[in-house]
Amino acid sequence: MANHLKLHIKKRITILFLIVVFLMFILLGRLIWVQVIHSGFYEEEALEQRLRELKVEPKRGLILDRTGKKLAVSGTAETVVANPSEVENPKETARLLSDLLAMTEEEVYKRITMNRASVYIKRKIDDEIAVKIKELNLKGIDFTEESKRYYPKGELASHILGFAGIDSQGLNGVELTLDHWLRG
């Protein structure tokens, strides 16, 4: 009986050993498959996930008068951006933002419920409004900085200077004529 028990235990150990060896061969085969045969593919996949190209817009150049005084300069302004999938209560968010952004609730709601990864709600808002919105701490509402054109002398020579549009492209006057150089 003791011999029979020893033989039975020995069989179980042998079977367990064979199963472990078999699993080790499967693991080794998979390791060779991933690390040797398809290493190039996985290396490219890792690089694509890690690296991403971002276009960085340069600040628009200055326009100076003949004595070096600034007539047109670029500063920064906050832009309100929504990540629609992260907005928890779109109706309430639209209600809160509409007054601050001088937009209708419907306009804001339409933008924050779009089927996109991110969407502009309003571009280049005043700093005071940005602070008020940040204080609301709304989920899915973020900010990004964009370049904004300022004219320190107000309307002085505005008919000659022209103006730059929302995307910092010259639309009239010197801003348009010298757009290629002012864009950077």
C-alpha positions in Angstrom: 0.0 0.0 0.0 2.9 2.4 0.9 4.5 1.6 -2.5 1.3 2.3 -4.3 0.9 5.6 -2.5 4.5 6.6 -3.4 4.0 5.6 -7.0 0.7 7.7 -7.1 2.5 10.8 -5.6 5.4 10.3 -8.0 3.0 10.2 -11.0 1.3 13.4 -9.7 4.7 15.2 -9.3 5.7 14.0 -12.8 2.5 15.3 -14.4 2.8 18.6 -12.5 6.4 18.9 -13.7 5.4 18.2 -17.3 2.6 20.8 -17.1 5.0 23.4 -15.7 7.6 22.6 -18.4 4.9 22.8 -21.1 3.8 26.2 -19.8 7.4 27.4 -19.6 7.9 26.4 -23.3 4.7 28.4 -24.2 6.0 31.4 -22.3 9.4 31.1 -23.9 7.8 30.8 -27.3 5.7 33.9 -26.7 8.8 35.8 -25.4 10.8 34.9 -28.5 7.8 35.9 -30.7 7.4 39.3 -29.1 11.1 40.2 -28.3 12.8 38.8 -31.4 10.4 38.1 -34.3 8.1 41.2 -33.9 10.4 43.5 -32.0 10.4 46.1 -34.8 6.6 46.3 -34.8 6.3 46.8 -31.1 9.1 49.3 -31.0 7.2 51.4 -33.6 4.0 51.1 -31.7 5.7 52.3 -28.5 7.2 55.3 -30.3 3.8 56.2 -31.8 2.2 56.1 -28.3 5.0 58.1 -26.7 5.8 60.7 -29.3 3.4 63.2 -30.8 4.0 66.2 -32.9 2.5 69.5 -31.8 2.5 72.6 -33.9 3.7 75.5 -31.8 2.5 78.8 -33.1 5.1 81.7 -32.8 3.9 85.0 -31.4 3.0 87.6 -34.0 5.7 90.2 -34.4 5.6 93.7 -33.1 4.7 96.8 -35.1 6.7 99.8 -34.0 6.6 103.5 -35.0 9.8 105.2 -36.2 10.9 106.0 -32.7 10.5 102.4 -31.5 7.2 102.9 -29.6 4.9 99.8 -29.8 1.8 100.2 -32.0 0.8 96.5 -32.1 1.9 93.8 -29.7 0.9 90.2 -29.0 -0.1 88.9 -25.6 -1.9 85.9 -24.4 -5.5 85.2 -23.6 -7.4 82.2 -22.3 -9.6 80.1 -24.5 -12.3 78.0 -22.9 -12.2 74.4 -24.2 -14.6 71.5 -23.4 -13.9 67.8 -23.4 -17.5 66.7 -24.0 -17.0 63.1 -22.8 -15.8 64.5 -19.4 -18.6 67.0 -18.8 -20.8 65.6 -16.1 -23.9 67.8 -16.2 -24.1 69.5 -19.6 -27.3 71.5 -18.9 -26.0 72.9 -15.7 -22.6 73.6 -17.2 -24.2 75.4 -20.1 -26.3 77.5 -17.7 -23.3 78.5 -15.6 -21.1 79.3 -18.6 -23.6 81.1 -20.8 -23.8 84.3 -18.6 -20.1 84.6 -18.1 -19.3 84.0 -21.8 -22.2 86.2 -23.1 -23.6 83.3 -25.1 -27.0 81.6 -25.1 -27.4 78.4 -23.0 -28.3 76.6 -26.3 -25.0 77.6 -27.9 -22.9 76.4 -25.0 -24.9 73.2 -24.6 -24.6 72.4 -28.4 -20.8 72.8 -28.1 -20.2 70.8 -24.9 -22.3 67.9 -26.2 -20.5 67.6 -29.6 -19.2 64.2 -30.5 -15.5 65.3 -30.5 -12.5 64.9 -28.2 -12.4 68.6 -27.5 -14.1 71.7 -28.8 -13.6 75.5 -28.4 -16.4 77.1 -26.4 -15.1 80.6 -26.6 -11.7 81.9 -27.7 -9.6 84.6 -26.3 -11.7 85.7 -23.3 -10.8 88.4 -20.7 -8.7 87.3 -17.8 -11.4 88.2 -15.2 -13.9 86.0 -16.9 -11.3 83.1 -17.1 -10.7 83.4 -13.3 -14.5 83.3 -12.6 -14.9 80.2 -14.8 -11.9 78.5 -13.1 -13.5 79.2 -9.7 -16.5 77.2 -10.8 -14.2 74.1 -11.1 -16.4 72.5 -13.8 -15.5 68.9 -14.9 -14.6 68.7 -18.6 -14.0 72.4 -18.9 -10.3 73.4 -19.5 -8.3 76.4 -20.7 -5.6 76.9 -23.3 -3.6 80.0 -23.9 -3.6 81.6 -27.3 -1.9 84.7 -28.7 -4.0 87.8 -28.8 -3.2 91.1 -30.6 -3.3 94.3 -28.6 -3.0 97.9 -29.8 -1.5 100.0 -26.9 -2.2 103.3 -28.6 -5.9 102.4 -29.2 -7.3 103.7 -32.4 -4.2 105.8 -33.3 -3.3 104.9 -36.9 -5.8 102.1 -36.8 -6.7 102.7 -40.5 -3.0 102.2 -41.4 -2.2 99.4 -38.9 -5.3 97.3 -39.8 -6.0 94.4 -37.6 -5.4 90.7 -37.0 -8.1 88.0 -36.9 -8.9 85.4 -34.3 -6.3 83.0 -35.7 -3.6 85.8 -35.7 -3.6 86.3 -39.4 -3.4 89.9 -40.8 -6.8 91.0 -42.2 -6.2 94.6 -43.2 -3.6 97.4 -43.4 0.0 96.8 -42.3 -1.1 93.6 -40.5 -2.2 92.1 -43.8 0.6 93.6 -46.0 3.4 92.3 -43.7 1.6 89.2 -42.5 4.3 86.9 -43.8 6.9 88.5 -41.6 4.7 89.2 -38.6 3.6 85.6 -38.4 7.1 84.3 -37.7 
